[in-house]
Amino acid sequence: MEYYVSELNRYPVKSMGRESLGRATVDRFGIEMDRRWMLIDDKHKFITQRTVAKMAQFSVTHCQRSEGGWSVTIESNNQQLFVNSAQHFTNGSISARVWGDLCEGLVADGEINQWLSQALGVSCQLVFMDDGYQRKVDSEYADNNETVSFADGFPLLLTTGPSLAAFNQYLKKPINMVRFRPNIVVDGNDAFAEDSWKRIRVGNLDFKVAKPCARCAIPTINPNTLKKEREVFNALTQYCSRDGEVYFGQNLIALGEGEVAVGDIVEILE
């Protein structure tokens, strides 16, 4: 049986809603415009669903080139905010923290930050990672000084449908793949086969399988109720943990730039 890509996703604003794609460009950051925007608090530390679960209910659409930059539309409670990287980031740059990394980002104008702060109920600023900025992948895993956007640590995340189906057998109420926030979803493989992959080819583009993805609390958050579900937490801890960490999916580093598409054949090279 052939392995193939069944889903492609990007998350233009870190920890907000996904855009489902039929075809995607892979650049030096990962999927083009994936996690290039991010919210930070008053101490310039990144904000995610881990601390502000309401972000799960913000949709992000129409990520596209526009007016000399890139634009997205953020929606919450039927209210929309249009954001353009060329028009709405005129306050210069700051250093924002993502885990142990300090990342350079352009700061959104006041009206953008005011709308987001009111919609979320927390004081925040939106930052944008411009094309010229450099955030390096951990040198333990990078071979050629690869870069990453505001993602937690790696340019891409791969999960597989059979692994989710196997995990859901341990739940009374199955969950969907959205909880795990992957960029590439593969089908046709055996459950958890991806844990042994080291290098793969998707279409004509090769990827290094860098390391298993250590999971935080986000997969346990029900996006409808915003409550953390104990059943999901317990199942992850019992069935997806080793060495004191919970893992689901694999972090990828692209070994070049190009395009991938839903339906592409996935070859296991190593």
C-alpha atoms as one frame of an Amber mdcrd trajectory, in Angstrom:
protein
   0.000   0.000   0.000   1.301   3.469  -0.873   1.668   6.154   1.760   0.201
   9.496   0.742  -0.513  13.001   2.012  -4.118  13.295   3.185  -3.955  16.791
   4.736  -1.858  19.941   4.532  -2.309  22.664   7.127  -0.773  25.932   8.136
  -1.382  28.109  11.175  -0.507  31.675  10.150  -0.968  33.001  13.702   0.686
  30.760  16.269  -1.911  28.870  18.360  -4.925  30.190  16.415  -6.979  28.381
  13.771  -5.613  26.425  10.835  -5.891  26.950   7.113  -6.457  23.696   5.249
  -4.498  23.638   1.974  -4.612  21.538  -1.162  -1.083  22.539  -2.155   1.629
  24.339  -0.223   4.976  25.963  -0.845   7.742  24.877   1.510  10.325  27.605
   2.126  13.164  27.969   4.614  10.694  28.507   7.480   8.513  25.462   6.672
   5.060  25.720   5.063   4.947  29.209   3.589   3.598  31.703   6.189   3.095
  29.057   8.853   3.328  30.666  12.305   4.822  33.901  10.983   2.525  35.898
  13.273   2.476  35.454  17.040   0.947  37.047  20.127   3.177  38.151  22.997
   2.437  39.401  26.502   3.695  42.526  28.271   7.003  40.776  28.968   7.374
  39.902  25.264   6.821  36.190  25.944   4.793  34.150  23.467   1.103  33.486
  24.200  -0.560  30.200  23.220  -3.570  28.064  24.072  -1.560  26.675  26.970
  -2.365  29.834  28.926  -5.160  31.410  26.828  -7.363  28.534  25.656  -9.730
  30.964  23.913  -7.222  31.227  21.070  -8.553  27.854  19.878 -11.751  29.613
  18.796 -10.072  32.285  16.649 -10.124  31.464  12.948  -7.455  32.710  10.546
  -8.250  32.828   6.830  -7.237  34.423   3.530  -3.499  34.242   4.152  -2.176
  35.718   0.915   0.113  38.259  -0.686  -1.545  41.661  -0.527  -0.590  45.348
  -0.679   3.143  44.710  -0.764   3.129  42.212   2.087   1.179  39.280   3.486
  -2.292  39.589   4.929  -4.600  37.462   7.055  -8.119  37.827   8.382  -8.608
  36.946  12.049 -12.161  36.255  13.207 -13.707  35.888  16.656 -17.398  36.030
  17.614 -18.325  37.114  14.072 -15.971  40.085  14.280 -13.144  40.285  11.745
  -9.716  41.885  11.845  -7.709  42.408   8.648  -3.951  42.390   9.216  -1.322
  43.227   6.601   2.388  42.805   7.253   3.336  45.825   5.132   0.647  48.223
   6.385   0.132  47.415  10.063   3.639  46.827  11.452   5.189  50.290  11.541
   6.435  50.332  15.155   9.814  48.740  14.513  11.011  45.418  15.877  11.454
  43.827  19.287  12.901  40.605  20.659  10.143  38.144  21.555  10.679  34.951
  23.520   9.630  31.499  22.288  10.738  29.029  24.938  14.500  29.590  25.210
  14.844  31.530  21.954  14.805  35.275  21.463  13.196  35.977  18.077  13.135
  39.250  16.215   9.640  40.397  15.236   7.924  43.491  13.857   5.317  44.939
  16.240   1.751  45.577  15.073   0.210  49.020  15.313  -1.872  50.018  18.313
  -5.339  49.456  16.857  -4.438  45.878  15.903  -3.174  45.097  19.396  -6.168
  46.784  21.014  -8.634  44.674  18.997  -6.813  41.451  19.855  -6.459  42.350
  23.536 -10.175  43.057  23.817 -11.178  39.951  21.876  -8.946  37.672  23.958
  -9.410  39.377  27.295  -5.650  39.651  27.886  -3.146  42.374  27.128  -1.168
  41.340  24.069   0.723  42.483  21.000   0.930  40.862  17.584   4.386  40.386
  16.086   5.388  39.344  12.575   8.555  37.522  11.528   9.813  39.261   8.406
  11.574  37.349   5.637  14.983  38.686   6.624  14.872  37.488  10.215  16.816
  34.420  11.302  15.786  31.969  14.032  17.887  28.845  13.907  16.698  25.293
  14.516  18.410  23.656  17.500  21.921  22.776  16.320  21.556  19.289  17.808
  19.120  18.502  14.982  19.970  20.991  12.214  22.601  20.006   9.664  22.815
  23.213   7.617  21.777  26.084   9.914  18.116  25.592   9.022  15.670  28.227
  10.191  12.223  28.154  11.766   9.415  30.664  12.247   7.592  31.195  15.572
   6.787  27.463  15.757   7.825  25.809  19.004  11.097  24.541  17.600  10.897
  22.902  14.173   9.714  23.992  10.712   7.112  21.241  10.198   5.095  18.651
  12.101   3.976  15.358  10.569   1.281  13.088  11.984  -0.524  10.096  10.485
  -4.170   9.116  10.286  -3.628   5.489  11.383  -1.837   6.645  14.545  -4.759
   8.885  15.476  -7.210   6.050  14.787  -5.184   3.768  17.057  -5.050   6.394
  19.797  -8.796   7.031  19.552  -9.462   3.399  20.452  -8.494   4.325  24.004
 -11.057   7.148  24.198 -14.798   7.022  24.768 -15.121  10.171  22.647 -12.662
  10.190  19.727 -10.821  13.416  18.972  -9.846  14.785  15.578  -6.434  15.602
  14.188  -6.918  19.351  14.651  -5.978  18.905  18.313  -2.419  17.950  17.340
  -1.922  20.875  14.923   0.090  19.078  12.206   1.306  20.562   8.938   1.410
  17.272   7.027  -0.891  14.310   7.659   0.018  10.985   6.059  -2.239   7.969
   5.510  -1.756   4.429   4.251   0.848   3.470   6.856   0.624   1.271   9.941
  -0.124   3.050  13.211   2.964   4.768  14.643   5.166   3.609  11.754   6.332
   7.228  11.517   8.221   6.793  14.790  10.863   4.757  12.930  11.257   7.030
   9.894  14.479   9.008   9.519  14.195  10.543   6.053  11.205  10.765   3.735
  10.270  12.142   0.326   6.949  13.904  -0.203   6.334  14.364  -3.905   9.747
  15.606  -5.066  10.885  17.157  -1.780  12.993  15.393   0.847  12.641  15.861
   4.594  14.722  14.888   7.583  12.653  13.350  10.375  14.367  15.234  13.191
  12.758  13.968  16.388   9.449  12.890  17.933   7.153  15.768  18.868   6.835
  16.170  22.632   3.263  17.159  23.422   2.002  19.822  25.801  -1.530  20.304
  27.121  -2.989  21.690  23.873  -4.255  18.320  22.505  -6.284  17.903  25.695
  -8.199  21.176  25.161 -11.698  20.780  23.761 -11.955  23.658  21.246 -15.714
  23.914  21.802 -15.765  24.046  25.606 -12.148  25.242  26.094 -11.879  22.716
  28.924  -8.955  20.334  29.326 -10.216  16.774  29.025  -8.828  14.412  31.635
  -9.598  11.349  29.497  -7.366  12.609  26.676  -4.600  13.531  29.106  -4.714
  10.119  30.756  -4.651   8.275  27.414  -1.718  10.317  26.122   0.179   9.728
  29.338  -0.531   5.997  29.343  -0.151   5.098  25.673   2.055   7.787  24.093
   4.742   8.389  26.691   8.301   7.275  27.148  11.183   8.591  29.209   8.816
  10.905  31.051   7.555  12.717  27.924   4.376  12.380  25.858   4.980  12.091
  22.102   2.698  12.163  19.071   3.940  12.932  15.567   7.359  13.752  14.156
   9.161  17.063  13.684  10.486  17.564  10.151  13.186  19.680   8.537  12.870
  20.230   4.781  16.059  19.470   2.843  15.306  22.106   0.239  12.448  24.264
  -0.994   9.566  23.333  -3.251   5.911  22.342  -3.283   3.899  19.564  -1.683
   0.266  18.669  -2.325  -2.543  16.570  -0.930  -2.325  13.218  -2.694   1.469
  13.279  -3.006   3.123   9.895  -2.538   5.283   9.617   0.583   8.419   7.495
   0.232  10.369   6.260   3.237  14.014   6.774   2.275  15.531   5.744   5.578
